[in-house]
């Protein structure tokens, strides 16, 4: 038999988690839009150029993002 109280309680927890995630994402985006000086520059090479990023640039780009 279904336990509606348990299902309703779980839905409330999921709704709370969803609202918290939306609020955190909103705060994150707002802060970064207000502080563009903290933006991470992403290097770009057009895909039609036939060039590739050197391996050293790959590590230089990802290291600060993955180590904190």
mmJSON file of the N, C-alpha and C atoms, coordinates in Angstrom:
{"data_MODEL":{"atom_site":{
"group_PDB":["ATOM","ATOM","ATOM","ATOM","ATOM","ATOM","ATOM","ATOM","ATOM","ATOM","ATOM","ATOM","ATOM","ATOM","ATOM","ATOM","ATOM","ATOM","ATOM","ATOM","ATOM","ATOM","ATOM","ATOM","ATOM","ATOM","ATOM","ATOM","ATOM","ATOM","ATOM","ATOM","ATOM","ATOM","ATOM","ATOM","ATOM","ATOM","ATOM","ATOM","ATOM","ATOM","ATOM","ATOM","ATOM","ATOM","ATOM","ATOM","ATOM","ATOM","ATOM","ATOM","ATOM","ATOM","ATOM","ATOM","ATOM","ATOM","ATOM","ATOM","ATOM","ATOM","ATOM","ATOM","ATOM","ATOM","ATOM","ATOM","ATOM","ATOM","ATOM","ATOM","ATOM","ATOM","ATOM","ATOM","ATOM","ATOM","ATOM","ATOM","ATOM","ATOM","ATOM","ATOM","ATOM","ATOM","ATOM","ATOM","ATOM","ATOM","ATOM","ATOM","ATOM","ATOM","ATOM","ATOM","ATOM","ATOM","ATOM","ATOM","ATOM","ATOM","ATOM","ATOM","ATOM","ATOM","ATOM","ATOM","ATOM","ATOM","ATOM","ATOM","ATOM","ATOM","ATOM","ATOM","ATOM","ATOM","ATOM","ATOM","ATOM","ATOM","ATOM","ATOM","ATOM","ATOM","ATOM","ATOM","ATOM","ATOM","ATOM","ATOM","ATOM","ATOM","ATOM","ATOM","ATOM","ATOM","ATOM","ATOM","ATOM","ATOM","ATOM","ATOM","ATOM","ATOM","ATOM","ATOM","ATOM","ATOM","ATOM","ATOM","ATOM","ATOM","ATOM","ATOM","ATOM","ATOM","ATOM","ATOM","ATOM","ATOM","ATOM","ATOM","ATOM","ATOM","ATOM","ATOM","ATOM","ATOM","ATOM","ATOM","ATOM","ATOM","ATOM","ATOM","ATOM","ATOM","ATOM","ATOM","ATOM","ATOM","ATOM","ATOM","ATOM","ATOM","ATOM","ATOM","ATOM","ATOM","ATOM","ATOM","ATOM","ATOM","ATOM","ATOM","ATOM","ATOM","ATOM","ATOM","ATOM","ATOM","ATOM","ATOM"],
"id":[1,2,3,4,5,6,7,8,9,10,11,12,13,14,15,16,17,18,19,20,21,22,23,24,25,26,27,28,29,30,31,32,33,34,35,36,37,38,39,40,41,42,43,44,45,46,47,48,49,50,51,52,53,54,55,56,57,58,59,60,61,62,63,64,65,66,67,68,69,70,71,72,73,74,75,76,77,78,79,80,81,82,83,84,85,86,87,88,89,90,91,92,93,94,95,96,97,98,99,100,101,102,103,104,105,106,107,108,109,110,111,112,113,114,115,116,117,118,119,120,121,122,123,124,125,126,127,128,129,130,131,132,133,134,135,136,137,138,139,140,141,142,143,144,145,146,147,148,149,150,151,152,153,154,155,156,157,158,159,160,161,162,163,164,165,166,167,168,169,170,171,172,173,174,175,176,177,178,179,180,181,182,183,184,185,186,187,188,189,190,191,192,193,194,195,196,197,198,199,200,201,202,203,204],
"type_symbol":["N","C","C","N","C","C","N","C","C","N","C","C","N","C","C","N","C","C","N","C","C","N","C","C","N","C","C","N","C","C","N","C","C","N","C","C","N","C","C","N","C","C","N","C","C","N","C","C","N","C","C","N","C","C","N","C","C","N","C","C","N","C","C","N","C","C","N","C","C","N","C","C","N","C","C","N","C","C","N","C","C","N","C","C","N","C","C","N","C","C","N","C","C","N","C","C","N","C","C","N","C","C","N","C","C","N","C","C","N","C","C","N","C","C","N","C","C","N","C","C","N","C","C","N","C","C","N","C","C","N","C","C","N","C","C","N","C","C","N","C","C","N","C","C","N","C","C","N","C","C","N","C","C","N","C","C","N","C","C","N","C","C","N","C","C","N","C","C","N","C","C","N","C","C","N","C","C","N","C","C","N","C","C","N","C","C","N","C","C","N","C","C","N","C","C","N","C","C","N","C","C","N","C","C"],
"label_atom_id":["N","CA","C","N","CA","C","N","CA","C","N","CA","C","N","CA","C","N","CA","C","N","CA","C","N","CA","C","N","CA","C","N","CA","C","N","CA","C","N","CA","C","N","CA","C","N","CA","C","N","CA","C","N","CA","C","N","CA","C","N","CA","C","N","CA","C","N","CA","C","N","CA","C","N","CA","C","N","CA","C","N","CA","C","N","CA","C","N","CA","C","N","CA","C","N","CA","C","N","CA","C","N","CA","C","N","CA","C","N","CA","C","N","CA","C","N","CA","C","N","CA","C","N","CA","C","N","CA","C","N","CA","C","N","CA","C","N","CA","C","N","CA","C","N","CA","C","N","CA","C","N","CA","C","N","CA","C","N","CA","C","N","CA","C","N","CA","C","N","CA","C","N","CA","C","N","CA","C","N","CA","C","N","CA","C","N","CA","C","N","CA","C","N","CA","C","N","CA","C","N","CA","C","N","CA","C","N","CA","C","N","CA","C","N","CA","C","N","CA","C","N","CA","C","N","CA","C","N","CA","C","N","CA","C","N","CA","C"],
"label_alt_id":[null,null,null,null,null,null,null,null,null,null,null,null,null,null,null,null,null,null,null,null,null,null,null,null,null,null,null,null,null,null,null,null,null,null,null,null,null,null,null,null,null,null,null,null,null,null,null,null,null,null,null,null,null,null,null,null,null,null,null,null,null,null,null,null,null,null,null,null,null,null,null,null,null,null,null,null,null,null,null,null,null,null,null,null,null,null,null,null,null,null,null,null,null,null,null,null,null,null,null,null,null,null,null,null,null,null,null,null,null,null,null,null,null,null,null,null,null,null,null,null,null,null,null,null,null,null,null,null,null,null,null,null,null,null,null,null,null,null,null,null,null,null,null,null,null,null,null,null,null,null,null,null,null,null,null,null,null,null,null,null,null,null,null,null,null,null,null,null,null,null,null,null,null,null,null,null,null,null,null,null,null,null,null,null,null,null,null,null,null,null,null,null,null,null,null,null,null,null,null,null,null,null,null,null],
"label_comp_id":["UNK","UNK","UNK","UNK","UNK","UNK","UNK","UNK","UNK","UNK","UNK","UNK","UNK","UNK","UNK","UNK","UNK","UNK","UNK","UNK","UNK","UNK","UNK","UNK","UNK","UNK","UNK","UNK","UNK","UNK","UNK","UNK","UNK","UNK","UNK","UNK","UNK","UNK","UNK","UNK","UNK","UNK","UNK","UNK","UNK","UNK","UNK","UNK","UNK","UNK","UNK","UNK","UNK","UNK","UNK","UNK","UNK","UNK","UNK","UNK","UNK","UNK","UNK","UNK","UNK","UNK","UNK","UNK","UNK","UNK","UNK","UNK","UNK","UNK","UNK","UNK","UNK","UNK","UNK","UNK","UNK","UNK","UNK","UNK","UNK","UNK","UNK","UNK","UNK","UNK","UNK","UNK","UNK","UNK","UNK","UNK","UNK","UNK","UNK","UNK","UNK","UNK","UNK","UNK","UNK","UNK","UNK","UNK","UNK","UNK","UNK","UNK","UNK","UNK","UNK","UNK","UNK","UNK","UNK","UNK","UNK","UNK","UNK","UNK","UNK","UNK","UNK","UNK","UNK","UNK","UNK","UNK","UNK","UNK","UNK","UNK","UNK","UNK","UNK","UNK","UNK","UNK","UNK","UNK","UNK","UNK","UNK","UNK","UNK","UNK","UNK","UNK","UNK","UNK","UNK","UNK","UNK","UNK","UNK","UNK","UNK","UNK","UNK","UNK","UNK","UNK","UNK","UNK","UNK","UNK","UNK","UNK","UNK","UNK","UNK","UNK","UNK","UNK","UNK","UNK","UNK","UNK","UNK","UNK","UNK","UNK","UNK","UNK","UNK","UNK","UNK","UNK","UNK","UNK","UNK","UNK","UNK","UNK","UNK","UNK","UNK","UNK","UNK","UNK"],
"label_asym_id":["A","A","A","A","A","A","A","A","A","A","A","A","A","A","A","A","A","A","A","A","A","A","A","A","A","A","A","A","A","A","A","A","A","A","A","A","A","A","A","A","A","A","A","A","A","A","A","A","A","A","A","A","A","A","A","A","A","A","A","A","A","A","A","A","A","A","A","A","A","A","A","A","A","A","A","A","A","A","A","A","A","A","A","A","A","A","A","A","A","A","A","A","A","A","A","A","A","A","A","A","A","A","A","A","A","A","A","A","A","A","A","A","A","A","A","A","A","A","A","A","A","A","A","A","A","A","A","A","A","A","A","A","A","A","A","A","A","A","A","A","A","A","A","A","A","A","A","A","A","A","A","A","A","A","A","A","A","A","A","A","A","A","A","A","A","A","A","A","A","A","A","A","A","A","A","A","A","A","A","A","A","A","A","A","A","A","A","A","A","A","A","A","A","A","A","A","A","A","A","A","A","A","A","A"],
"label_entity_id":["1","1","1","1","1","1","1","1","1","1","1","1","1","1","1","1","1","1","1","1","1","1","1","1","1","1","1","1","1","1","1","1","1","1","1","1","1","1","1","1","1","1","1","1","1","1","1","1","1","1","1","1","1","1","1","1","1","1","1","1","1","1","1","1","1","1","1","1","1","1","1","1","1","1","1","1","1","1","1","1","1","1","1","1","1","1","1","1","1","1","1","1","1","1","1","1","1","1","1","1","1","1","1","1","1","1","1","1","1","1","1","1","1","1","1","1","1","1","1","1","1","1","1","1","1","1","1","1","1","1","1","1","1","1","1","1","1","1","1","1","1","1","1","1","1","1","1","1","1","1","1","1","1","1","1","1","1","1","1","1","1","1","1","1","1","1","1","1","1","1","1","1","1","1","1","1","1","1","1","1","1","1","1","1","1","1","1","1","1","1","1","1","1","1","1","1","1","1","1","1","1","1","1","1"],
"label_seq_id":[1,1,1,2,2,2,3,3,3,4,4,4,5,5,5,6,6,6,7,7,7,8,8,8,9,9,9,10,10,10,11,11,11,12,12,12,13,13,13,14,14,14,15,15,15,16,16,16,17,17,17,18,18,18,19,19,19,20,20,20,21,21,21,22,22,22,23,23,23,24,24,24,25,25,25,26,26,26,27,27,27,28,28,28,29,29,29,30,30,30,31,31,31,32,32,32,33,33,33,34,34,34,35,35,35,36,36,36,37,37,37,38,38,38,39,39,39,40,40,40,41,41,41,42,42,42,43,43,43,44,44,44,45,45,45,46,46,46,47,47,47,48,48,48,49,49,49,50,50,50,51,51,51,52,52,52,53,53,53,54,54,54,55,55,55,56,56,56,57,57,57,58,58,58,59,59,59,60,60,60,61,61,61,62,62,62,63,63,63,64,64,64,65,65,65,66,66,66,67,67,67,68,68,68],
"pdbx_PDB_ins_code":[null,null,null,null,null,null,null,null,null,null,null,null,null,null,null,null,null,null,null,null,null,null,null,null,null,null,null,null,null,null,null,null,null,null,null,null,null,null,null,null,null,null,null,null,null,null,null,null,null,null,null,null,null,null,null,null,null,null,null,null,null,null,null,null,null,null,null,null,null,null,null,null,null,null,null,null,null,null,null,null,null,null,null,null,null,null,null,null,null,null,null,null,null,null,null,null,null,null,null,null,null,null,null,null,null,null,null,null,null,null,null,null,null,null,null,null,null,null,null,null,null,null,null,null,null,null,null,null,null,null,null,null,null,null,null,null,null,null,null,null,null,null,null,null,null,null,null,null,null,null,null,null,null,null,null,null,null,null,null,null,null,null,null,null,null,null,null,null,null,null,null,null,null,null,null,null,null,null,null,null,null,null,null,null,null,null,null,null,null,null,null,null,null,null,null,null,null,null,null,null,null,null,null,null],
"Cartn_x":[0.84,0.0,0.884,0.481,1.243,1.154,2.287,2.326,2.341,1.148,1.037,1.764,1.794,2.497,3.984,4.548,5.969,6.23,5.364,5.515,5.392,4.427,4.236,5.445,5.966,7.143,8.349,8.514,9.633,9.497,8.286,8.063,8.415,8.062,8.417,9.926,10.636,12.097,12.686,12.147,12.632,12.325,11.155,10.816,11.743,12.038,12.974,14.359,14.818,16.135,16.164,15.101,15.016,15.06,14.29,14.28,15.645,16.286,17.62,18.626,18.554,19.47,19.243,17.99,17.679,18.204,18.003,18.477,20.005,20.698,22.16,22.679,22.057,22.463,22.232,21.109,20.797,21.822,22.159,23.15,24.513,24.899,26.179,26.241,25.198,25.176,25.145,24.354,24.272,25.622,26.308,27.612,28.604,28.629,29.589,29.232,27.969,27.598,27.971,27.928,28.314,29.821,30.592,32.052,32.721,32.607,33.18,34.707,35.34,36.801,37.271,36.379,36.73,36.445,36.044,35.714,36.969,36.799,37.889,37.88,39.005,39.103,39.217,38.406,38.426,39.058,40.212,40.872,40.043,40.111,39.292,40.157,40.007,40.584,39.423,39.12,38.021,38.237,37.178,37.303,37.697,37.439,37.77,39.214,39.962,41.331,42.317,41.969,42.867,43.941,43.944,44.927,44.368,45.278,44.886,45.593,45.023,45.683,46.852,47.984,49.089,48.741,49.283,48.981,49.3,50.339,50.691,49.584,48.909,47.818,46.625,46.398,45.307,45.501,46.702,46.978,46.921,47.455,47.448,46.02,45.114,43.724,42.99,43.117,42.329,42.858,44.154,44.738,44.096,43.953,43.33,41.856,41.183,39.765,39.551,40.466,40.277,40.97,41.846,42.505,42.07,41.439,40.962,41.071],
"Cartn_y":[-1.183,0.0,1.244,2.255,3.489,4.275,4.809,5.656,7.107,7.717,9.06,10.1,9.886,10.827,10.845,9.674,9.571,10.205,9.927,10.499,12.016,12.525,13.971,14.611,13.96,14.471,14.513,13.471,13.432,14.535,14.779,15.829,17.187,17.405,18.667,18.826,17.746,17.823,18.128,17.506,17.773,19.205,19.701,21.094,22.052,21.76,22.603,22.58,21.4,21.278,22.019,21.914,22.607,24.121,24.616,26.054,26.531,25.739,26.095,26.136,25.167,25.141,26.354,26.713,27.886,29.153,29.272,30.458,30.555,29.425,29.434,29.782,29.228,29.529,30.997,31.518,32.924,33.829,33.506,34.304,34.227,33.043,32.86,33.706,33.607,34.363,35.867,36.292,37.721,38.256,37.522,37.971,38.101,37.095,37.123,38.184,38.474,39.567,40.916,41.018,42.262,42.42,41.347,41.372,40.742,41.375,40.782,40.665,41.401,41.319,39.95,39.159,37.822,36.726,37.136,36.161,35.422,34.173,33.357,33.477,33.889,33.988,32.581,32.302,30.996,31.159,30.55,30.681,30.028,30.64,30.158,30.028,28.922,28.736,28.267,29.005,28.569,27.138,26.362,24.955,24.794,25.794,25.694,26.074,26.516,26.974,25.815,24.626,23.485,23.464,24.462,24.508,23.816,23.422,22.797,23.503,23.417,23.956,23.064,23.663,22.832,22.235,21.068,20.437,21.332,22.153,23.03,24.04,24.521,25.474,24.782,23.542,22.784,22.709,22.357,22.262,23.629,24.651,26.006,26.511,26.116,26.547,25.793,24.474,23.675,23.668,23.809,23.718,24.693,25.986,26.889,26.568,26.014,25.705,24.451,23.491,22.221,22.132,23.078,23.103,24.34,24.135,25.266,24.984],
"Cartn_z":[0.0,0.0,0.0,-0.756,-0.832,0.463,0.859,2.038,1.549,1.463,0.91,1.759,3.039,3.914,3.571,3.336,2.985,1.618,0.633,-0.697,-0.651,0.108,0.226,0.892,1.924,2.623,1.687,0.866,-0.079,-1.116,-1.598,-2.581,-1.978,-0.718,-0.074,0.009,0.331,0.415,-0.961,-2.017,-3.369,-3.782,-3.428,-3.739,-3.011,-1.749,-0.994,-1.63,-2.018,-2.637,-3.971,-4.738,-6.03,-5.818,-4.862,-4.589,-4.086,-3.252,-2.753,-3.899,-4.812,-5.962,-6.857,-7.071,-7.892,-7.221,-5.918,-5.194,-5.224,-5.025,-5.055,-6.451,-7.481,-8.853,-9.162,-8.736,-8.956,-8.263,-7.019,-6.287,-6.965,-7.42,-8.109,-9.375,-10.203,-11.458,-11.206,-10.24,-9.921,-9.472,-8.594,-8.107,-9.266,-10.136,-11.242,-12.279,-12.477,-13.372,-12.779,-11.455,-10.78,-10.674,-10.842,-10.697,-11.924,-13.089,-14.302,-14.256,-13.36,-13.26,-12.76,-12.211,-11.73,-12.761,-13.955,-14.998,-15.454,-15.795,-16.321,-17.84,-18.396,-19.854,-20.444,-21.413,-22.057,-23.433,-23.66,-24.959,-26.065,-27.245,-28.369,-29.61,-30.307,-31.64,-32.518,-33.591,-34.457,-34.958,-34.955,-35.342,-36.805,-37.615,-39.041,-39.337,-38.313,-38.556,-38.739,-38.291,-38.405,-37.327,-36.445,-35.355,-34.118,-33.235,-31.97,-30.837,-29.651,-28.468,-28.095,-27.722,-27.243,-25.876,-25.554,-24.26,-23.065,-23.166,-22.041,-21.761,-22.795,-22.595,-21.944,-22.298,-21.689,-20.18,-19.758,-18.318,-17.655,-18.321,-17.751,-17.575,-18.467,-18.359,-17.241,-17.228,-16.284,-14.87,-14.675,-13.326,-12.34,-12.653,-11.671,-11.417,-12.403,-12.226,-11.394,-11.518,-10.83,-9.475,-9.179,-7.87,-7.128,-6.018,-5.235,-3.764],
"occupancy":[1.0,1.0,1.0,1.0,1.0,1.0,1.0,1.0,1.0,1.0,1.0,1.0,1.0,1.0,1.0,1.0,1.0,1.0,1.0,1.0,1.0,1.0,1.0,1.0,1.0,1.0,1.0,1.0,1.0,1.0,1.0,1.0,1.0,1.0,1.0,1.0,1.0,1.0,1.0,1.0,1.0,1.0,1.0,1.0,1.0,1.0,1.0,1.0,1.0,1.0,1.0,1.0,1.0,1.0,1.0,1.0,1.0,1.0,1.0,1.0,1.0,1.0,1.0,1.0,1.0,1.0,1.0,1.0,1.0,1.0,1.0,1.0,1.0,1.0,1.0,1.0,1.0,1.0,1.0,1.0,1.0,1.0,1.0,1.0,1.0,1.0,1.0,1.0,1.0,1.0,1.0,1.0,1.0,1.0,1.0,1.0,1.0,1.0,1.0,1.0,1.0,1.0,1.0,1.0,1.0,1.0,1.0,1.0,1.0,1.0,1.0,1.0,1.0,1.0,1.0,1.0,1.0,1.0,1.0,1.0,1.0,1.0,1.0,1.0,1.0,1.0,1.0,1.0,1.0,1.0,1.0,1.0,1.0,1.0,1.0,1.0,1.0,1.0,1.0,1.0,1.0,1.0,1.0,1.0,1.0,1.0,1.0,1.0,1.0,1.0,1.0,1.0,1.0,1.0,1.0,1.0,1.0,1.0,1.0,1.0,1.0,1.0,1.0,1.0,1.0,1.0,1.0,1.0,1.0,1.0,1.0,1.0,1.0,1.0,1.0,1.0,1.0,1.0,1.0,1.0,1.0,1.0,1.0,1.0,1.0,1.0,1.0,1.0,1.0,1.0,1.0,1.0,1.0,1.0,1.0,1.0,1.0,1.0,1.0,1.0,1.0,1.0,1.0,1.0],
"B_iso_or_equiv":[0.0,0.0,0.0,0.0,0.0,0.0,0.0,0.0,0.0,0.0,0.0,0.0,0.0,0.0,0.0,0.0,0.0,0.0,0.0,0.0,0.0,0.0,0.0,0.0,0.0,0.0,0.0,0.0,0.0,0.0,0.0,0.0,0.0,0.0,0.0,0.0,0.0,0.0,0.0,0.0,0.0,0.0,0.0,0.0,0.0,0.0,0.0,0.0,0.0,0.0,0.0,0.0,0.0,0.0,0.0,0.0,0.0,0.0,0.0,0.0,0.0,0.0,0.0,0.0,0.0,0.0,0.0,0.0,0.0,0.0,0.0,0.0,0.0,0.0,0.0,0.0,0.0,0.0,0.0,0.0,0.0,0.0,0.0,0.0,0.0,0.0,0.0,0.0,0.0,0.0,0.0,0.0,0.0,0.0,0.0,0.0,0.0,0.0,0.0,0.0,0.0,0.0,0.0,0.0,0.0,0.0,0.0,0.0,0.0,0.0,0.0,0.0,0.0,0.0,0.0,0.0,0.0,0.0,0.0,0.0,0.0,0.0,0.0,0.0,0.0,0.0,0.0,0.0,0.0,0.0,0.0,0.0,0.0,0.0,0.0,0.0,0.0,0.0,0.0,0.0,0.0,0.0,0.0,0.0,0.0,0.0,0.0,0.0,0.0,0.0,0.0,0.0,0.0,0.0,0.0,0.0,0.0,0.0,0.0,0.0,0.0,0.0,0.0,0.0,0.0,0.0,0.0,0.0,0.0,0.0,0.0,0.0,0.0,0.0,0.0,0.0,0.0,0.0,0.0,0.0,0.0,0.0,0.0,0.0,0.0,0.0,0.0,0.0,0.0,0.0,0.0,0.0,0.0,0.0,0.0,0.0,0.0,0.0,0.0,0.0,0.0,0.0,0.0,0.0],
"pdbx_formal_charge":[null,null,null,null,null,null,null,null,null,null,null,null,null,null,null,null,null,null,null,null,null,null,null,null,null,null,null,null,null,null,null,null,null,null,null,null,null,null,null,null,null,null,null,null,null,null,null,null,null,null,null,null,null,null,null,null,null,null,null,null,null,null,null,null,null,null,null,null,null,null,null,null,null,null,null,null,null,null,null,null,null,null,null,null,null,null,null,null,null,null,null,null,null,null,null,null,null,null,null,null,null,null,null,null,null,null,null,null,null,null,null,null,null,null,null,null,null,null,null,null,null,null,null,null,null,null,null,null,null,null,null,null,null,null,null,null,null,null,null,null,null,null,null,null,null,null,null,null,null,null,null,null,null,null,null,null,null,null,null,null,null,null,null,null,null,null,null,null,null,null,null,null,null,null,null,null,null,null,null,null,null,null,null,null,null,null,null,null,null,null,null,null,null,null,null,null,null,null,null,null,null,null,null,null],
"auth_seq_id":[1,1,1,2,2,2,3,3,3,4,4,4,5,5,5,6,6,6,7,7,7,8,8,8,9,9,9,10,10,10,11,11,11,12,12,12,13,13,13,14,14,14,15,15,15,16,16,16,17,17,17,18,18,18,19,19,19,20,20,20,21,21,21,22,22,22,23,23,23,24,24,24,25,25,25,26,26,26,27,27,27,28,28,28,29,29,29,30,30,30,31,31,31,32,32,32,33,33,33,34,34,34,35,35,35,36,36,36,37,37,37,38,38,38,39,39,39,40,40,40,41,41,41,42,42,42,43,43,43,44,44,44,45,45,45,46,46,46,47,47,47,48,48,48,49,49,49,50,50,50,51,51,51,52,52,52,53,53,53,54,54,54,55,55,55,56,56,56,57,57,57,58,58,58,59,59,59,60,60,60,61,61,61,62,62,62,63,63,63,64,64,64,65,65,65,66,66,66,67,67,67,68,68,68],
"auth_comp_id":["UNK","UNK","UNK","UNK","UNK","UNK","UNK","UNK","UNK","UNK","UNK","UNK","UNK","UNK","UNK","UNK","UNK","UNK","UNK","UNK","UNK","UNK","UNK","UNK","UNK","UNK","UNK","UNK","UNK","UNK","UNK","UNK","UNK","UNK","UNK","UNK","UNK","UNK","UNK","UNK","UNK","UNK","UNK","UNK","UNK","UNK","UNK","UNK","UNK","UNK","UNK","UNK","UNK","UNK","UNK","UNK","UNK","UNK","UNK","UNK","UNK","UNK","UNK","UNK","UNK","UNK","UNK","UNK","UNK","UNK","UNK","UNK","UNK","UNK","UNK","UNK","UNK","UNK","UNK","UNK","UNK","UNK","UNK","UNK","UNK","UNK","UNK","UNK","UNK","UNK","UNK","UNK","UNK","UNK","UNK","UNK","UNK","UNK","UNK","UNK","UNK","UNK","UNK","UNK","UNK","UNK","UNK","UNK","UNK","UNK","UNK","UNK","UNK","UNK","UNK","UNK","UNK","UNK","UNK","UNK","UNK","UNK","UNK","UNK","UNK","UNK","UNK","UNK","UNK","UNK","UNK","UNK","UNK","UNK","UNK","UNK","UNK","UNK","UNK","UNK","UNK","UNK","UNK","UNK","UNK","UNK","UNK","UNK","UNK","UNK","UNK","UNK","UNK","UNK","UNK","UNK","UNK","UNK","UNK","UNK","UNK","UNK","UNK","UNK","UNK","UNK","UNK","UNK","UNK","UNK","UNK","UNK","UNK","UNK","UNK","UNK","UNK","UNK","UNK","UNK","UNK","UNK","UNK","UNK","UNK","UNK","UNK","UNK","UNK","UNK","UNK","UNK","UNK","UNK","UNK","UNK","UNK","UNK","UNK","UNK","UNK","UNK","UNK","UNK"],
"auth_asym_id":["A","A","A","A","A","A","A","A","A","A","A","A","A","A","A","A","A","A","A","A","A","A","A","A","A","A","A","A","A","A","A","A","A","A","A","A","A","A","A","A","A","A","A","A","A","A","A","A","A","A","A","A","A","A","A","A","A","A","A","A","A","A","A","A","A","A","A","A","A","A","A","A","A","A","A","A","A","A","A","A","A","A","A","A","A","A","A","A","A","A","A","A","A","A","A","A","A","A","A","A","A","A","A","A","A","A","A","A","A","A","A","A","A","A","A","A","A","A","A","A","A","A","A","A","A","A","A","A","A","A","A","A","A","A","A","A","A","A","A","A","A","A","A","A","A","A","A","A","A","A","A","A","A","A","A","A","A","A","A","A","A","A","A","A","A","A","A","A","A","A","A","A","A","A","A","A","A","A","A","A","A","A","A","A","A","A","A","A","A","A","A","A","A","A","A","A","A","A","A","A","A","A","A","A"],
"auth_atom_id":["N","CA","C","N","CA","C","N","CA","C","N","CA","C","N","CA","C","N","CA","C","N","CA","C","N","CA","C","N","CA","C","N","CA","C","N","CA","C","N","CA","C","N","CA","C","N","CA","C","N","CA","C","N","CA","C","N","CA","C","N","CA","C","N","CA","C","N","CA","C","N","CA","C","N","CA","C","N","CA","C","N","CA","C","N","CA","C","N","CA","C","N","CA","C","N","CA","C","N","CA","C","N","CA","C","N","CA","C","N","CA","C","N","CA","C","N","CA","C","N","CA","C","N","CA","C","N","CA","C","N","CA","C","N","CA","C","N","CA","C","N","CA","C","N","CA","C","N","CA","C","N","CA","C","N","CA","C","N","CA","C","N","CA","C","N","CA","C","N","CA","C","N","CA","C","N","CA","C","N","CA","C","N","CA","C","N","CA","C","N","CA","C","N","CA","C","N","CA","C","N","CA","C","N","CA","C","N","CA","C","N","CA","C","N","CA","C","N","CA","C","N","CA","C","N","CA","C","N","CA","C","N","CA","C","N","CA","C"],
"pdbx_PDB_model_num":[1,1,1,1,1,1,1,1,1,1,1,1,1,1,1,1,1,1,1,1,1,1,1,1,1,1,1,1,1,1,1,1,1,1,1,1,1,1,1,1,1,1,1,1,1,1,1,1,1,1,1,1,1,1,1,1,1,1,1,1,1,1,1,1,1,1,1,1,1,1,1,1,1,1,1,1,1,1,1,1,1,1,1,1,1,1,1,1,1,1,1,1,1,1,1,1,1,1,1,1,1,1,1,1,1,1,1,1,1,1,1,1,1,1,1,1,1,1,1,1,1,1,1,1,1,1,1,1,1,1,1,1,1,1,1,1,1,1,1,1,1,1,1,1,1,1,1,1,1,1,1,1,1,1,1,1,1,1,1,1,1,1,1,1,1,1,1,1,1,1,1,1,1,1,1,1,1,1,1,1,1,1,1,1,1,1,1,1,1,1,1,1,1,1,1,1,1,1,1,1,1,1,1,1]
}}}
